[in-house]
Amino acid sequence: MTTGERIRARRKELGITVDNLADKVKIHRTTIIRYENGYTKKMSIGILVLIAHALNTTIAYLMGWEGEKQPASGNKDELENEFMQCFHSLSKAQKMESLNYLRYLSEK
């Protein structure tokens, strides 16, 4: 199953429409459709984080790295471990992009 297929399946499982998800993530509905249908293969880590949060799941699940749909229990160590696992799998450019996004979030 692709990332887009996991996004669609999880969205439908939760009863969330494409429009609802697009509103939550603050992107256009056609972008969600393009992700789900595999027309857009690359998405930024920032968008992936927002989609995972909106779908109450993890990036690891959406990427196919793990089968568990539900996010970690919220334990600080578990969240940090998941973050670091995801971070270490990124390219240098992706790490810079994710770091910039974290800086942006921490300033809000």
MMTF fields as JSON, N, C-alpha, C and O atoms, coordinates in Angstrom:
{
  "mmtfVersion": "1.0.0",
  "mmtfProducer": "UNKNOWN",
  "numBonds": 431,
  "numAtoms": 432,
  "numGroups": 108,
  "numChains": 1,
  "numModels": 1,
  "chainsPerModel": [1],
  "groupsPerChain": [108],
  "chainIdList": ["A"],
  "bondAtomList": [4, 2, 8, 6, 12, 10, 16, 14, 20, 18, 24, 22, 28, 26, 32, 30, 36, 34, 40, 38, 44, 42, 48, 46, 52, 50, 56, 54, 60, 58, 64, 62, 68, 66, 72, 70, 76, 74, 80, 78, 84, 82, 88, 86, 92, 90, 96, 94, 100, 98, 104, 102, 108, 106, 112, 110, 116, 114, 120, 118, 124, 122, 128, 126, 132, 130, 136, 134, 140, 138, 144, 142, 148, 146, 152, 150, 156, 154, 160, 158, 164, 162, 168, 166, 172, 170, 176, 174, 180, 178, 184, 182, 188, 186, 192, 190, 196, 194, 200, 198, 204, 202, 208, 206, 212, 210, 216, 214, 220, 218, 224, 222, 228, 226, 232, 230, 236, 234, 240, 238, 244, 242, 248, 246, 252, 250, 256, 254, 260, 258, 264, 262, 268, 266, 272, 270, 276, 274, 280, 278, 284, 282, 288, 286, 292, 290, 296, 294, 300, 298, 304, 302, 308, 306, 312, 310, 316, 314, 320, 318, 324, 322, 328, 326, 332, 330, 336, 334, 340, 338, 344, 342, 348, 346, 352, 350, 356, 354, 360, 358, 364, 362, 368, 366, 372, 370, 376, 374, 380, 378, 384, 382, 388, 386, 392, 390, 396, 394, 400, 398, 404, 402, 408, 406, 412, 410, 416, 414, 420, 418, 424, 422, 428, 426],
  "bondOrderList": [1, 1, 1, 1, 1, 1, 1, 1, 1, 1, 1, 1, 1, 1, 1, 1, 1, 1, 1, 1, 1, 1, 1, 1, 1, 1, 1, 1, 1, 1, 1, 1, 1, 1, 1, 1, 1, 1, 1, 1, 1, 1, 1, 1, 1, 1, 1, 1, 1, 1, 1, 1, 1, 1, 1, 1, 1, 1, 1, 1, 1, 1, 1, 1, 1, 1, 1, 1, 1, 1, 1, 1, 1, 1, 1, 1, 1, 1, 1, 1, 1, 1, 1, 1, 1, 1, 1, 1, 1, 1, 1, 1, 1, 1, 1, 1, 1, 1, 1, 1, 1, 1, 1, 1, 1, 1, 1],
  "groupList": [{"groupName": "MET", "atomNameList": ["N", "CA", "C", "O"], "elementList": ["N", "C", "C", "O"], "formalChargeList": [0, 0, 0, 0], "bondAtomList": [1, 0, 2, 1, 3, 2], "bondOrderList": [1, 1, 2], "singleLetterCode": "M", "chemCompType": "L-PEPTIDE LINKING"}, {"groupName": "THR", "atomNameList": ["N", "CA", "C", "O"], "elementList": ["N", "C", "C", "O"], "formalChargeList": [0, 0, 0, 0], "bondAtomList": [1, 0, 2, 1, 3, 2], "bondOrderList": [1, 1, 2], "singleLetterCode": "T", "chemCompType": "L-PEPTIDE LINKING"}, {"groupName": "GLY", "atomNameList": ["N", "CA", "C", "O"], "elementList": ["N", "C", "C", "O"], "formalChargeList": [0, 0, 0, 0], "bondAtomList": [1, 0, 2, 1, 3, 2], "bondOrderList": [1, 1, 2], "singleLetterCode": "G", "chemCompType": "PEPTIDE LINKING"}, {"groupName": "GLU", "atomNameList": ["N", "CA", "C", "O"], "elementList": ["N", "C", "C", "O"], "formalChargeList": [0, 0, 0, 0], "bondAtomList": [1, 0, 2, 1, 3, 2], "bondOrderList": [1, 1, 2], "singleLetterCode": "E", "chemCompType": "L-PEPTIDE LINKING"}, {"groupName": "ARG", "atomNameList": ["N", "CA", "C", "O"], "elementList": ["N", "C", "C", "O"], "formalChargeList": [0, 0, 0, 0], "bondAtomList": [1, 0, 2, 1, 3, 2], "bondOrderList": [1, 1, 2], "singleLetterCode": "R", "chemCompType": "L-PEPTIDE LINKING"}, {"groupName": "ILE", "atomNameList": ["N", "CA", "C", "O"], "elementList": ["N", "C", "C", "O"], "formalChargeList": [0, 0, 0, 0], "bondAtomList": [1, 0, 2, 1, 3, 2], "bondOrderList": [1, 1, 2], "singleLetterCode": "I", "chemCompType": "L-PEPTIDE LINKING"}, {"groupName": "ALA", "atomNameList": ["N", "CA", "C", "O"], "elementList": ["N", "C", "C", "O"], "formalChargeList": [0, 0, 0, 0], "bondAtomList": [1, 0, 2, 1, 3, 2], "bondOrderList": [1, 1, 2], "singleLetterCode": "A", "chemCompType": "L-PEPTIDE LINKING"}, {"groupName": "LYS", "atomNameList": ["N", "CA", "C", "O"], "elementList": ["N", "C", "C", "O"], "formalChargeList": [0, 0, 0, 0], "bondAtomList": [1, 0, 2, 1, 3, 2], "bondOrderList": [1, 1, 2], "singleLetterCode": "K", "chemCompType": "L-PEPTIDE LINKING"}, {"groupName": "LEU", "atomNameList": ["N", "CA", "C", "O"], "elementList": ["N", "C", "C", "O"], "formalChargeList": [0, 0, 0, 0], "bondAtomList": [1, 0, 2, 1, 3, 2], "bondOrderList": [1, 1, 2], "singleLetterCode": "L", "chemCompType": "L-PEPTIDE LINKING"}, {"groupName": "VAL", "atomNameList": ["N", "CA", "C", "O"], "elementList": ["N", "C", "C", "O"], "formalChargeList": [0, 0, 0, 0], "bondAtomList": [1, 0, 2, 1, 3, 2], "bondOrderList": [1, 1, 2], "singleLetterCode": "V", "chemCompType": "L-PEPTIDE LINKING"}, {"groupName": "ASP", "atomNameList": ["N", "CA", "C", "O"], "elementList": ["N", "C", "C", "O"], "formalChargeList": [0, 0, 0, 0], "bondAtomList": [1, 0, 2, 1, 3, 2], "bondOrderList": [1, 1, 2], "singleLetterCode": "D", "chemCompType": "L-PEPTIDE LINKING"}, {"groupName": "ASN", "atomNameList": ["N", "CA", "C", "O"], "elementList": ["N", "C", "C", "O"], "formalChargeList": [0, 0, 0, 0], "bondAtomList": [1, 0, 2, 1, 3, 2], "bondOrderList": [1, 1, 2], "singleLetterCode": "N", "chemCompType": "L-PEPTIDE LINKING"}, {"groupName": "HIS", "atomNameList": ["N", "CA", "C", "O"], "elementList": ["N", "C", "C", "O"], "formalChargeList": [0, 0, 0, 0], "bondAtomList": [1, 0, 2, 1, 3, 2], "bondOrderList": [1, 1, 2], "singleLetterCode": "H", "chemCompType": "L-PEPTIDE LINKING"}, {"groupName": "TYR", "atomNameList": ["N", "CA", "C", "O"], "elementList": ["N", "C", "C", "O"], "formalChargeList": [0, 0, 0, 0], "bondAtomList": [1, 0, 2, 1, 3, 2], "bondOrderList": [1, 1, 2], "singleLetterCode": "Y", "chemCompType": "L-PEPTIDE LINKING"}, {"groupName": "SER", "atomNameList": ["N", "CA", "C", "O"], "elementList": ["N", "C", "C", "O"], "formalChargeList": [0, 0, 0, 0], "bondAtomList": [1, 0, 2, 1, 3, 2], "bondOrderList": [1, 1, 2], "singleLetterCode": "S", "chemCompType": "L-PEPTIDE LINKING"}, {"groupName": "TRP", "atomNameList": ["N", "CA", "C", "O"], "elementList": ["N", "C", "C", "O"], "formalChargeList": [0, 0, 0, 0], "bondAtomList": [1, 0, 2, 1, 3, 2], "bondOrderList": [1, 1, 2], "singleLetterCode": "W", "chemCompType": "L-PEPTIDE LINKING"}, {"groupName": "GLN", "atomNameList": ["N", "CA", "C", "O"], "elementList": ["N", "C", "C", "O"], "formalChargeList": [0, 0, 0, 0], "bondAtomList": [1, 0, 2, 1, 3, 2], "bondOrderList": [1, 1, 2], "singleLetterCode": "Q", "chemCompType": "L-PEPTIDE LINKING"}, {"groupName": "PRO", "atomNameList": ["N", "CA", "C", "O"], "elementList": ["N", "C", "C", "O"], "formalChargeList": [0, 0, 0, 0], "bondAtomList": [1, 0, 2, 1, 3, 2], "bondOrderList": [1, 1, 2], "singleLetterCode": "P", "chemCompType": "L-PEPTIDE LINKING"}, {"groupName": "PHE", "atomNameList": ["N", "CA", "C", "O"], "elementList": ["N", "C", "C", "O"], "formalChargeList": [0, 0, 0, 0], "bondAtomList": [1, 0, 2, 1, 3, 2], "bondOrderList": [1, 1, 2], "singleLetterCode": "F", "chemCompType": "L-PEPTIDE LINKING"}, {"groupName": "CYS", "atomNameList": ["N", "CA", "C", "O"], "elementList": ["N", "C", "C", "O"], "formalChargeList": [0, 0, 0, 0], "bondAtomList": [1, 0, 2, 1, 3, 2], "bondOrderList": [1, 1, 2], "singleLetterCode": "C", "chemCompType": "L-PEPTIDE LINKING"}],
  "groupTypeList": [0, 1, 1, 2, 3, 4, 5, 4, 6, 4, 4, 7, 3, 8, 2, 5, 1, 9, 10, 11, 8, 6, 10, 7, 9, 7, 5, 12, 4, 1, 1, 5, 5, 4, 13, 3, 11, 2, 13, 1, 7, 7, 0, 14, 5, 2, 5, 8, 9, 8, 5, 6, 12, 6, 8, 11, 1, 1, 5, 6, 13, 8, 0, 2, 15, 3, 2, 3, 7, 16, 17, 6, 14, 2, 11, 7, 10, 3, 8, 3, 11, 3, 18, 0, 16, 19, 18, 12, 14, 8, 14, 7, 6, 16, 7, 0, 3, 14, 8, 11, 13, 8, 4, 13, 8, 14, 3, 7],
  "groupIdList": [1, 2, 3, 4, 5, 6, 7, 8, 9, 10, 11, 12, 13, 14, 15, 16, 17, 18, 19, 20, 21, 22, 23, 24, 25, 26, 27, 28, 29, 30, 31, 32, 33, 34, 35, 36, 37, 38, 39, 40, 41, 42, 43, 44, 45, 46, 47, 48, 49, 50, 51, 52, 53, 54, 55, 56, 57, 58, 59, 60, 61, 62, 63, 64, 65, 66, 67, 68, 69, 70, 71, 72, 73, 74, 75, 76, 77, 78, 79, 80, 81, 82, 83, 84, 85, 86, 87, 88, 89, 90, 91, 92, 93, 94, 95, 96, 97, 98, 99, 100, 101, 102, 103, 104, 105, 106, 107, 108],
  "secStructList": [7, 7, 2, 2, 2, 2, 2, 2, 2, 2, 2, 2, 2, 2, 6, 7, 7, 2, 2, 2, 2, 2, 2, 2, 2, 6, 1, 7, 2, 2, 2, 2, 2, 2, 2, 2, 2, 6, 1, 7, 7, 7, 7, 7, 2, 2, 2, 2, 2, 2, 2, 2, 2, 2, 6, 6, 1, 7, 2, 2, 2, 2, 2, 6, 1, 7, 1, 7, 7, 1, 7, 7, 7, 1, 7, 2, 2, 2, 2, 2, 2, 2, 2, 2, 2, 2, 2, 2, 6, 1, 7, 2, 2, 2, 2, 2, 2, 2, 2, 2, 2, 2, 2, 2, 2, 2, 2, 7],
  "xCoordList": [0.848, 0.0, 0.897, 1.882, 0.558, 1.345, 0.936, -0.066, 1.724, 1.395, 0.035, -0.791, -0.202, -1.487, -2.651, -3.705, -2.46, -3.511, -3.77, -4.912, -2.707, -2.88, -3.627, -4.483, -3.302, -4.003, -5.498, -6.338, -5.825, -7.23, -7.933, -9.038, -7.291, -7.917, -8.173, -9.251, -7.195, -7.347, -8.422, -9.231, -8.426, -9.424, -10.831, -11.724, -11.021, -12.334, -12.699, -13.858, -11.713, -11.944, -12.485, -13.327, -11.993, -12.415, -13.646, -14.177, -14.101, -15.27, -14.987, -15.875, -13.752, -13.346, -13.388, -12.856, -14.011, -14.057, -12.752, -11.957, -12.555, -11.377, -11.389, -10.355, -12.558, -12.663, -12.312, -11.622, -12.784, -12.453, -10.958, -10.376, -10.34, -8.901, -8.135, -7.188, -8.542, -7.878, -7.992, -7.029, -9.156, -9.338, -8.438, -7.845, -8.34, -7.508, -6.029, -5.3, -5.597, -4.183, -3.843, -2.673, -4.888, -4.725, -4.07, -3.214, -4.495, -4.074, -5.315, -6.378, -5.186, -6.327, -6.753, -5.92, -8.038, -8.588, -7.985, -7.805, -7.67, -7.082, -5.693, -5.255, -5.004, -3.691, -3.851, -3.072, -4.857, -5.142, -5.468, -4.964, -6.296, -6.68, -5.455, -5.32, -4.566, -3.346, -2.451, -1.863, -2.343, -1.571, -2.194, -1.504, -3.504, -4.185, -4.111, -4.002, -4.169, -4.149, -2.742, -2.575, -1.732, -0.355, 0.166, 1.237, -0.593, -0.129, 1.009, 1.856, 1.026, 2.106, 2.823, 2.286, 4.024, 4.764, 5.478, 5.591, 5.955, 6.71, 5.852, 5.213, 5.853, 5.204, 6.177, 6.99, 6.078, 7.011, 6.735, 5.621, 7.745, 7.593, 6.572, 5.83, 6.538, 5.57, 4.141, 3.308, 3.848, 2.503, 2.203, 1.098, 3.181, 2.984, 2.677, 1.828, 3.356, 3.095, 1.656, 0.946, 1.231, -0.124, -1.188, -2.206, -0.952, -1.905, -1.976, -3.065, -0.826, -0.811, -1.573, -2.354, -1.344, -2.036, -3.546, -4.334, -3.939, -5.365, -6.05, -7.241, -5.298, -5.851, -5.602, -5.855, -5.098, -4.837, -4.008, -4.353, -2.913, -2.011, -0.581, -0.329, 0.337, 1.75, 2.275, 1.709, 3.354, 4.048, 4.535, 4.468, 5.018, 5.535, 4.458, 4.748, 3.226, 2.148, 1.872, 1.772, 1.749, 1.439, 2.53, 2.239, 3.775, 4.882, 5.031, 5.771, 4.337, 4.432, 5.571, 5.936, 6.138, 7.248, 6.764, 7.512, 5.517, 4.947, 3.467, 2.84, 2.919, 1.526, 0.548, -0.656, 1.035, 0.169, -0.385, 0.376, -1.713, -2.365, -2.387, -2.259, -2.548, -2.71, -1.37, -0.35, -1.375, -0.127, 0.316, -0.44, 1.544, 2.076, 1.187, 0.462, 1.239, 0.35, 0.514, -0.295, 1.525, 1.761, 2.917, 3.32, 3.45, 4.612, 5.736, 6.032, 6.354, 7.386, 8.503, 8.938, 8.968, 10.048, 9.624, 10.405, 8.392, 7.903, 7.811, 8.189, 7.31, 7.187, 8.563, 8.766, 9.494, 10.849, 11.522, 12.223, 11.31, 11.895, 11.336, 12.083, 10.022, 9.417, 9.948, 10.269, 10.032, 10.551, 11.973, 12.289, 12.816, 14.203, 14.33, 15.178, 13.498, 13.513, 13.171, 13.826, 12.164, 11.773, 12.867, 13.221, 13.4, 14.413, 15.656, 16.207, 16.095, 17.314, 17.156, 18.147, 15.923, 15.701, 15.694, 15.614, 15.776, 15.696, 17.052, 18.106, 16.988, 18.208, 18.618, 17.856, 19.804, 20.275, 19.333, 19.014, 18.893, 17.979, 16.644, 16.087, 16.14, 14.884, 15.039, 14.117, 16.2, 16.449, 16.424, 15.876, 17.013, 16.996, 15.565, 15.17, 14.795, 13.403, 12.595, 11.803, 12.799, 12.054, 12.494, 11.668, 13.772, 14.265, 13.659, 13.248, 13.607, 12.989, 11.511, 10.991, 10.843, 9.433, 9.264, 8.348, 10.119, 10.057, 10.301, 9.64, 11.234, 11.471, 10.226, 9.858, 9.586, 8.36, 7.282, 6.63, 7.097, 6.086, 6.382, 5.468, 7.639, 7.994, 7.817, 7.713, 7.784, 7.575, 6.102, 5.77, 5.224, 3.762, 3.284, 2.098],
  "yCoordList": [-1.174, 0.0, 1.241, 1.296, 2.228, 3.46, 4.427, 4.22, 5.475, 6.51, 7.114, 7.293, 7.426, 8.002, 7.068, 7.511, 5.792, 4.813, 4.714, 4.543, 4.822, 4.807, 6.051, 5.974, 7.202, 8.445, 8.282, 8.584, 7.806, 7.639, 6.641, 6.901, 5.509, 4.476, 5.005, 4.798, 5.679, 6.206, 7.295, 7.345, 8.157, 9.23, 8.628, 9.07, 7.623, 6.98, 6.223, 6.22, 5.585, 4.859, 5.79, 5.397, 7.032, 8.012, 8.808, 9.605, 8.595, 9.315, 10.767, 11.614, 11.058, 12.423, 12.596, 11.765, 13.66, 13.924, 14.567, 15.048, 14.562, 15.227, 16.705, 17.268, 17.325, 18.746, 18.993, 19.962, 18.121, 18.265, 18.156, 18.954, 17.162, 16.974, 18.164, 18.65, 18.626, 19.79, 21.011, 21.764, 21.216, 22.333, 22.21, 23.193, 21.003, 20.777, 21.018, 21.558, 20.617, 20.696, 22.036, 22.396, 22.768, 24.09, 23.993, 24.801, 22.981, 22.88, 22.64, 22.307, 22.806, 22.663, 21.203, 20.299, 20.98, 19.621, 18.818, 17.606, 19.482, 18.737, 18.217, 17.206, 18.893, 18.412, 17.109, 16.174, 17.048, 15.809, 14.692, 13.576, 14.994, 14.002, 13.517, 12.324, 14.444, 14.073, 13.173, 12.222, 13.463, 12.59, 11.198, 10.19, 11.158, 9.877, 9.018, 7.794, 9.66, 8.923, 8.663, 8.018, 9.16, 8.909, 9.804, 9.55, 10.866, 11.786, 12.668, 13.104, 12.926, 13.682, 12.714, 12.321, 12.335, 11.322, 11.907, 11.248, 13.14, 13.747, 14.775, 15.621, 14.683, 15.715, 16.124, 15.325, 17.368, 17.853, 17.176, 16.723, 17.114, 16.525, 17.32, 16.757, 18.636, 19.471, 19.077, 18.982, 18.847, 18.435, 17.04, 16.775, 16.16, 14.804, 14.813, 14.052, 15.658, 15.786, 16.253, 15.703, 17.259, 17.794, 16.755, 16.637, 16.008, 14.974, 13.873, 13.432, 13.433, 12.393, 12.862, 12.106, 14.1, 14.647, 14.704, 14.311, 15.193, 15.314, 13.951, 13.84, 12.919, 11.568, 10.731, 9.526, 11.392, 10.726, 9.455, 8.38, 9.617, 8.495, 9.007, 10.159, 8.165, 8.541, 8.652, 8.086, 9.385, 9.462, 8.07, 7.677, 7.333, 5.988, 5.094, 4.303, 5.21, 4.414, 4.86, 4.028, 6.164, 6.658, 6.289, 6.054, 6.236, 5.895, 4.38, 3.929, 3.605, 2.151, 1.559, 0.402, 2.326, 1.847, 0.989, 0.158, 1.187, 0.386, 0.184, 0.971, -0.869, -1.21, -0.573, -0.582, -0.019, 0.572, 1.9, 2.79, 2.039, 3.257, 4.37, 5.546, 4.004, 5.012, 5.614, 4.926, 6.908, 7.535, 6.995, 6.328, 7.298, 6.912, 7.475, 8.445, 6.884, 7.244, 8.684, 9.181, 9.342, 10.703, 10.797, 11.893, 9.661, 9.64, 10.4, 10.147, 11.323, 12.176, 11.358, 11.675, 10.317, 9.496, 8.806, 8.734, 8.298, 7.633, 8.611, 8.278, 9.812, 10.823, 11.244, 11.38, 11.446, 11.828, 10.708, 10.967, 9.474, 8.342, 8.255, 8.031, 8.433, 8.391, 9.537, 9.351, 10.716, 11.867, 11.6, 11.838, 11.113, 10.872, 9.762, 9.84, 8.73, 7.656, 8.221, 7.897, 9.047, 9.662, 10.609, 10.601, 11.419, 12.414, 11.749, 12.229, 10.658, 9.979, 9.366, 9.127, 9.111, 8.509, 9.54, 9.172, 10.823, 11.885, 12.189, 11.913, 12.763, 13.266, 14.56, 15.099, 15.049, 16.286, 17.452, 18.253, 17.541, 18.615, 18.501, 19.507, 17.278, 17.066, 17.387, 17.906, 17.079, 17.422, 18.93, 19.424, 19.659, 21.125, 21.653, 22.559, 21.079, 21.491, 21.219, 22.058, 20.044, 19.712, 20.591, 20.989, 20.892, 21.777, 23.175, 23.784, 23.673, 24.982, 24.963, 25.928, 23.857, 23.744, 23.71, 24.34, 22.993, 22.962, 24.343, 24.738, 25.066, 26.442, 27.301, 28.084, 27.138, 27.864, 27.52, 28.414, 26.223, 25.798, 26.308, 26.703, 26.301, 26.716, 28.22, 28.69, 28.964, 30.418, 30.79, 31.924, 29.851, 30.132, 30.283, 30.52],
  "zCoordList": [0.0, 0.0, 0.0, 0.736, -0.818, -0.898, 0.215, 0.899, 0.38, 1.361, 1.043, 1.939, -0.216, -0.624, -0.318, 0.137, -0.566, -0.274, 1.228, 1.654, 2.03, 3.487, 3.949, 4.831, 3.351, 3.706, 3.409, 4.257, 2.204, 1.822, 2.746, 3.223, 2.992, 3.825, 5.238, 5.795, 5.808, 7.168, 7.203, 8.13, 6.198, 6.117, 6.073, 6.796, 5.225, 5.109, 6.381, 6.797, 6.995, 8.247, 9.323, 10.131, 9.328, 10.329, 9.89, 10.664, 8.65, 8.153, 7.828, 7.921, 7.447, 7.121, 5.607, 4.87, 5.146, 3.711, 3.251, 4.059, 1.945, 1.378, 1.766, 2.127, 1.688, 2.042, 3.504, 3.821, 4.4, 5.828, 6.066, 6.802, 5.439, 5.612, 5.047, 5.666, 3.883, 3.275, 4.183, 4.327, 4.797, 5.72, 6.944, 7.389, 7.484, 8.673, 8.371, 9.202, 7.186, 6.825, 6.17, 6.034, 5.768, 5.138, 3.761, 3.402, 2.998, 1.606, 0.751, 1.276, -0.546, -1.438, -1.54, -1.472, -1.702, -1.77, -2.91, -2.787, -4.024, -5.146, -4.8, -5.349, -3.903, -3.468, -2.693, -2.878, -1.829, -1.092, -2.084, -1.96, -3.05, -4.056, -4.827, -5.102, -5.172, -5.902, -5.044, -5.558, -3.742, -2.852, -2.799, -2.954, -2.58, -2.433, -3.696, -3.614, -4.855, -6.122, -6.647, -7.682, -5.942, -6.336, -7.445, -7.997, -7.783, -8.826, -8.321, -9.101, -7.022, -6.402, -5.474, -4.438, -5.846, -5.091, -3.871, -2.838, -3.995, -2.902, -2.185, -2.809, -0.863, -0.068, 1.026, 1.49, 1.421, 2.431, 3.768, 4.032, 4.59, 5.919, 6.726, 7.53, 6.504, 7.216, 6.901, 7.803, 5.626, 5.224, 5.763, 6.236, 5.69, 6.194, 7.694, 8.159, 8.435, 9.88, 10.102, 10.944, 9.355, 9.514, 9.143, 9.824, 8.071, 7.659, 8.717, 9.082, 9.206, 10.239, 11.477, 12.055, 11.875, 13.045, 12.801, 13.661, 11.633, 11.304, 11.256, 11.548, 10.887, 10.786, 12.038, 12.054, 13.093, 14.37, 14.18, 14.67, 13.459, 13.215, 13.218, 13.568, 12.836, 12.831, 11.401, 10.466, 11.258, 9.971, 9.597, 8.433, 10.572, 10.322, 9.715, 8.818, 10.189, 9.604, 8.166, 7.264, 7.957, 6.614, 5.609, 4.436, 6.061, 5.177, 4.995, 4.121, 5.81, 5.696, 6.498, 6.289, 7.41, 8.22, 9.381, 9.895, 9.795, 10.875, 10.608, 9.901, 11.175, 10.934, 11.893, 11.64, 12.989, 14.007, 13.517, 13.137, 13.523, 13.027, 14.063, 13.721, 15.316, 16.357, 16.745, 16.746, 17.077, 17.519, 18.866, 19.573, 19.197, 20.499, 21.595, 21.374, 22.75, 23.851, 24.31, 25.094, 23.842, 24.284, 25.251, 25.64, 25.641, 26.511, 25.815, 24.647, 26.526, 25.942, 25.298, 24.191, 25.971, 25.423, 24.133, 23.184, 24.089, 22.888, 21.722, 20.599, 21.986, 20.935, 20.418, 19.211, 21.33, 20.924, 20.136, 19.158, 20.56, 19.828, 18.421, 17.469, 18.279, 16.945, 16.084, 14.91, 16.684, 15.955, 15.463, 14.297, 16.348, 15.971, 14.935, 14.046, 15.039, 14.046, 12.664, 11.673, 12.612, 11.341, 10.859, 9.68, 11.761, 11.405, 10.818, 9.827, 11.418, 10.951, 9.565, 8.875, 9.156, 7.836, 6.709, 5.537, 7.051, 6.05, 5.42, 5.993, 4.225, 3.586, 4.294, 5.097, 4.001, 4.631, 4.314, 5.193, 3.064, 2.665, 3.414, 3.854, 3.554, 4.273, 5.757, 6.385, 6.31, 7.711, 7.906, 8.892, 6.975, 7.061, 6.95, 7.683, 6.03, 5.858, 7.124, 7.552, 7.721, 8.939, 10.11, 10.931, 10.188, 11.243, 11.098, 12.086, 9.877, 9.639, 10.019, 10.579, 9.71, 10.069, 11.587, 12.116, 12.287, 13.756, 14.344, 15.304, 13.777, 14.24, 14.059, 14.935, 12.899, 12.615, 13.649, 14.19, 13.921, 14.89, 16.294, 17.018, 16.677, 18.037, 18.241, 19.374, 17.147, 17.25, 17.349, 17.695, 17.05, 17.084, 18.497, 18.726]
}
